[in-house]
């Protein structure tokens, strides 16, 4: 079963930042810069966490993976992308 997560990161080194961004975007539906929404099952969450632990420097970098239930509060005109609607990656 999938659960929605908000993945936020603050990475000190530009090289590590690019690697972390590529990794997170591989799991995420979208978001802005360093805050992304990712619908993950347990296996995907474990995989993402393991990959990120291998990329970051825990002394200076920070990654938060925050679960949220139900519909997030949405303000503005942008449409909320639901995982059930399907995703096309180009």
C-alpha positions in Angstrom: 0.0 0.0 0.0 1.3 3.4 -0.9 1.5 6.4 1.4 2.2 10.0 0.5 5.5 11.5 1.8 6.9 15.0 1.6 10.7 14.7 1.0 12.7 17.8 1.8 16.4 18.2 1.7 19.1 20.7 2.4 22.5 19.6 1.0 25.7 21.6 1.6 27.8 20.5 -1.3 26.7 21.1 -4.9 27.9 17.8 -6.1 26.1 15.9 -3.4 23.0 18.1 -4.0 22.8 17.0 -7.7 23.0 13.3 -6.7 20.4 13.7 -4.0 18.1 15.6 -6.3 18.4 13.0 -9.0 17.7 10.3 -6.5 14.6 11.9 -5.0 13.2 13.0 -8.3 13.4 9.3 -9.3 10.7 8.5 -6.7 8.7 11.8 -6.6 5.7 12.9 -8.6 6.6 16.6 -8.4 7.2 19.5 -6.2 9.4 22.5 -6.1 13.2 22.5 -5.8 14.0 20.7 -2.6 10.5 19.8 -1.4 8.8 17.0 -3.3 5.8 14.7 -3.0 6.5 11.0 -3.3 3.9 8.2 -3.1 5.9 5.3 -1.7 5.2 1.8 -0.6 7.4 0.2 2.2 9.9 -1.2 -0.3 10.3 2.1 -2.1 10.6 4.0 1.1 13.4 1.7 2.3 15.1 1.9 -1.1 15.0 5.7 -1.1 16.2 5.9 2.5 19.1 3.6 1.8 20.2 5.5 -1.3 20.0 8.8 0.5 22.0 7.6 3.5 24.8 6.6 1.1 24.8 10.0 -0.5 24.6 12.6 2.3 27.1 13.8 4.8 25.1 13.6 8.1 27.3 16.2 9.7 26.2 19.0 7.3 23.3 17.7 5.2 19.7 17.2 6.2 16.9 15.2 4.7 13.3 15.0 6.0 10.9 12.4 4.8 7.5 13.3 6.3 4.4 11.1 5.9 1.0 12.8 5.5 -2.4 11.2 5.5 -5.5 12.3 3.7 -5.6 15.3 1.3 -3.0 17.9 1.8 -4.1 21.5 2.3 -3.8 23.1 -1.2 -3.9 26.8 -1.9 -3.7 28.4 -5.3 -4.7 27.3 -8.8 -2.3 24.5 -9.5 -3.9 21.1 -10.0 -3.0 18.4 -7.5 -1.5 15.5 -9.3 -2.9 12.2 -8.0 -0.9 9.0 -8.4 -4.0 7.1 -9.6 -4.2 9.5 -12.6 -1.0 8.0 -14.0 2.3 9.7 -14.7 4.1 10.1 -18.0 7.9 10.6 -17.7 9.7 12.0 -20.7 
